[in-house]
Amino acid sequence: MIINIIEQIPGILIAISVHEFGHALMAYMLGDDTAKRYGRLTLDPFKHIDAIGMIVMFIARFGWAKPVPVDERNFKVNKRLGIFLVSISGPIFNIITAILIIYIFKLQYIFLNIYALNRIIPHIYRFNIIFACFNLIPIPPLDGSKILLSILPNRLIKYYYKYEEIGNIVLLLLIFTNNISLLIMPIYTFINSIVVLFV
């Protein structure tokens, strides 16, 4: 069990780092340097780790990182478009990383074939895909809810904010009752079908 946990740690750290860096980079490109000023425009995993999120991830296989601070008022584009782009960039960075990891695994297997890497690299792929899928669920405070917020008609936005505060409770209940997989699996299947097109 200890060896298995050690093998998973690089995958978790990389998935978290890539995801949050994606948010920070997109916000910076759109004119908001808040994340950069807080030292979050980095791939350093220790800048992004949320202690509780990490513990939950090891226990339930699903968790979260420390949210990147974003000030939507600084966006050089329409606010809705900015929210959409910043929110979706994290999952997209995870998916791109997963695609690159497949190529790295193939090259490693052909030229080096190091046993430890053969065990670690699949976890890096898996956690990047899972992290992308998990964050695309449209439940606050996950990215999927912000993507939904960016495309909701104005008349429905008030309902989003009304139920936003119970999002954390719903999310934890789904995780610890193991029902979160019911929401993740359709997303996982869809993303895997996209990844296959590139490898």
Protein Blocks (a to p, Z undefined) as FASTA:
>chain_A
ZZmmmmmmmmmmmmmmmmmmmmmmmmmmnopaklmmnopaccbfklmpcfklmmmmmmno
pacdddddddfklpcbdfklmmmmmmmmmmmmmmmmmmmmmmmmmmmmmmnopaklmmmm
mmmmmmmmmmmmmmmpccdfbfklmmmmmmgcfklmmmmmmmmmmmmmmmmmmmmnopmm
mmmmmmmmmmmmmmmmmZZ
